[in-house]
Amino acid sequence: MRIAVCVKQIPDPATPYELSPDTHRVVRPNDQVLDDTDRFGVEVGLQLAEEDDGSVTLYSMSPSGSLQGIRQALAMGADKAVIIDDPNLAGSDALTTARVLAASIEREGFDLVIAGTESTDGYTGVVPQQIAEILDVPSLTFARKVEATDGAIRIEQQTAGGYDVVEAPLPAVLSVTSGVVEPRYPTFKGIMQAKKKPIETLTAEDLGFSADQVGDTGAGQAISSVSVIPAREAGEIVEDDGEGYLRIVALLEQAKVI
Ligand SMILES: Cc1cc2nc3c(=O)[nH]c(=O)nc-3n(C[C@H](O)[C@H](O)[C@H](O)COP(=O)(O)OP(=O)(O)OC[C@H]3O[C@@H](n4cnc5c(N)ncnc54)[C@H](O)[C@@H]3O)c2cc1C
């Protein structure tokens, strides 16, 4: 099975995000990390590939930077990576991202595309389904369990009330929930091998997109303003001198919850 796994490089969530005062966009440092959501997609891809001697190719649309995030996923065991790095892509919305990723995946060929249900930074949660629509293949979303059957994929799709069993023939697109599998930790050998694994870098033009079809210009929306969320007011500590409940009831009435 030829498995394409979409992986996002994001600023390390442990460090506070910086927004550019000019573009209102997240400032992307040179060292970005693998979006934690995508570790699950990589692991599902590796397990399915191990079942039938398949291959796992990573696809990422982001500034290359130090490629730290990509090497993390290669160290887990993916075979190679395709990164679409082009300054014209800055400011791309989710739909443009999906179009660019779909074009790069179609160029290589695929049987299964895997992505996270939603990223950690933008979390629009629409890219996997958009890729499926653009590639004109079925999408199996919110998978909490994945099984490859003869020429098809069967999932337990997480729902509010539990799960549904959904199946579709390959080729298809799959989005996985965090927790679908236990992602492996890269071994020292894996980390060393990742340094030599092929990473192909493409531009938007290589994929047939002109500059005005991507980035800010190609986006269906523009950020008009960004404002800092006001700090939350400190709560009230109710000392219970035996009648503390009266103050609680008064606060609940004030908040119109009783
Ligand atoms: C704070 C913030 C807010 C944003 N708000 C919006 C918005 O309201 N509308 C909008 O259209 N765009 C928005 N964007 C831009 C959007 O985040 C990017 O276009 C992004 O690349 C795709 O969207 P997502 O991460 O929200 O995708 P999601 O659909 O949440 O991502 C799901 C999965 O798709 C794959 N994926 C997503 N992006 C990439 C990528 N670049 N490379 C490889 N795989 C990827 C990953 O597997 C990921 O787990 C925002 C970005 C930020 C940082």
The ligand as an SDF file (V2000), in Angstrom:
LIG
                    3D

 53 58  0  0  0  0  0  0  0  0999 V2000
   -4.2110   30.5240   14.5290 C   0  0  0  0  0  0  0  0  0  0  0  0
   -4.6080   30.1800   13.1090 C   0  0  0  0  0  0  0  0  0  0  0  0
   -5.9150   30.3480   12.6930 C   0  0  0  0  0  0  0  0  0  0  0  0
   -6.2740   29.9900   11.3850 C   0  0  0  0  0  0  0  0  0  0  0  0
   -7.5720   30.1520   11.0150 N   0  0  0  0  0  0  0  0  0  0  0  0
   -7.9390   29.7530    9.7800 C   0  0  0  0  0  0  0  0  0  0  0  0
   -9.2910   29.8460    9.3660 C   0  0  0  0  0  0  0  0  0  0  0  0
  -10.1850   30.2720   10.1240 O   0  0  0  0  0  0  0  0  0  0  0  0
   -9.6190   29.4490    8.1210 N   0  0  0  0  0  0  0  0  0  0  0  0
   -8.6800   28.9590    7.2710 C   0  0  0  0  0  0  0  0  0  0  0  0
   -9.0350   28.5910    6.1570 O   0  0  0  0  0  0  0  0  0  0  0  0
   -7.3730   28.8540    7.6170 N   0  0  0  0  0  0  0  0  0  0  0  0
   -7.0020   29.2480    8.8530 C   0  0  0  0  0  0  0  0  0  0  0  0
   -5.7150   29.1550    9.2200 N   0  0  0  0  0  0  0  0  0  0  0  0
   -4.7460   28.6870    8.2630 C   0  0  0  0  0  0  0  0  0  0  0  0
   -4.7060   27.1720    8.3380 C   0  0  0  0  0  0  0  0  0  0  0  0
   -4.4050   26.8310    9.6300 O   0  0  0  0  0  0  0  0  0  0  0  0
   -3.6530   26.6620    7.4310 C   0  0  0  0  0  0  0  0  0  0  0  0
   -4.0230   26.8430    6.1510 O   0  0  0  0  0  0  0  0  0  0  0  0
   -3.3500   25.2080    7.6760 C   0  0  0  0  0  0  0  0  0  0  0  0
   -2.2450   24.8250    7.0010 O   0  0  0  0  0  0  0  0  0  0  0  0
   -4.4970   24.2800    7.3870 C   0  0  0  0  0  0  0  0  0  0  0  0
   -5.4170   24.3350    8.3130 O   0  0  0  0  0  0  0  0  0  0  0  0
   -5.4930   23.6270    9.7420 P   0  0  0  0  0  0  0  0  0  0  0  0
   -4.1840   23.4360   10.3620 O   0  0  0  0  0  0  0  0  0  0  0  0
   -6.4790   24.3980   10.4680 O   0  0  0  0  0  0  0  0  0  0  0  0
   -5.9910   22.2040    9.2530 O   0  0  0  0  0  0  0  0  0  0  0  0
   -6.7900   21.0710    9.9980 P   0  0  0  0  0  0  0  0  0  0  0  0
   -7.8800   20.6310    9.0990 O   0  0  0  0  0  0  0  0  0  0  0  0
   -7.1360   21.4410   11.4040 O   0  0  0  0  0  0  0  0  0  0  0  0
   -5.6350   19.9240   10.0150 O   0  0  0  0  0  0  0  0  0  0  0  0
   -5.9890   18.5780   10.0460 C   0  0  0  0  0  0  0  0  0  0  0  0
   -4.8320   17.7630    9.5380 C   0  0  0  0  0  0  0  0  0  0  0  0
   -4.5340   18.1240    8.1810 O   0  0  0  0  0  0  0  0  0  0  0  0
   -3.1210   18.0220    7.9340 C   0  0  0  0  0  0  0  0  0  0  0  0
   -2.5820   19.3550    7.6250 N   0  0  0  0  0  0  0  0  0  0  0  0
   -3.1080   20.5800    7.8640 C   0  0  0  0  0  0  0  0  0  0  0  0
   -2.2760   21.5780    7.4330 N   0  0  0  0  0  0  0  0  0  0  0  0
   -1.1930   20.9370    6.9160 C   0  0  0  0  0  0  0  0  0  0  0  0
    0.0130   21.3930    6.3200 C   0  0  0  0  0  0  0  0  0  0  0  0
    0.2740   22.6920    6.1800 N   0  0  0  0  0  0  0  0  0  0  0  0
    0.9300   20.4590    5.9010 N   0  0  0  0  0  0  0  0  0  0  0  0
    0.6660   19.1200    6.0360 C   0  0  0  0  0  0  0  0  0  0  0  0
   -0.4680   18.6210    6.6160 N   0  0  0  0  0  0  0  0  0  0  0  0
   -1.3750   19.5170    7.0320 C   0  0  0  0  0  0  0  0  0  0  0  0
   -2.5070   17.4940    9.2470 C   0  0  0  0  0  0  0  0  0  0  0  0
   -2.4730   16.0820    9.2240 O   0  0  0  0  0  0  0  0  0  0  0  0
   -3.5160   17.9660   10.3000 C   0  0  0  0  0  0  0  0  0  0  0  0
   -3.4900   17.1560   11.4690 O   0  0  0  0  0  0  0  0  0  0  0  0
   -5.3090   29.4850   10.5120 C   0  0  0  0  0  0  0  0  0  0  0  0
   -3.9980   29.3020   10.9350 C   0  0  0  0  0  0  0  0  0  0  0  0
   -3.6510   29.6500   12.2270 C   0  0  0  0  0  0  0  0  0  0  0  0
   -2.2370   29.4130   12.6700 C   0  0  0  0  0  0  0  0  0  0  0  0
  1  2  1  0
  2  3  1  0
  2 52  2  0
  3  4  2  0
  4  5  1  0
  4 50  1  0
  5  6  2  0
  6  7  1  0
  6 13  1  0
  7  8  2  0
  7  9  1  0
  9 10  1  0
 10 11  2  0
 10 12  1  0
 12 13  2  0
 13 14  1  0
 14 15  1  0
 14 50  1  0
 15 16  1  0
 16 17  1  0
 16 18  1  0
 18 19  1  0
 18 20  1  0
 20 21  1  0
 20 22  1  0
 22 23  1  0
 23 24  1  0
 24 25  2  0
 24 26  1  0
 24 27  1  0
 27 28  1  0
 28 29  2  0
 28 30  1  0
 28 31  1  0
 31 32  1  0
 32 33  1  0
 33 34  1  0
 33 48  1  0
 34 35  1  0
 35 36  1  0
 35 46  1  0
 36 37  1  0
 36 45  1  0
 37 38  2  0
 38 39  1  0
 39 40  1  0
 39 45  2  0
 40 41  1  0
 40 42  2  0
 42 43  1  0
 43 44  2  0
 44 45  1  0
 46 47  1  0
 46 48  1  0
 48 49  1  0
 50 51  2  0
 51 52  1  0
 52 53  1  0
M  END
$$$$
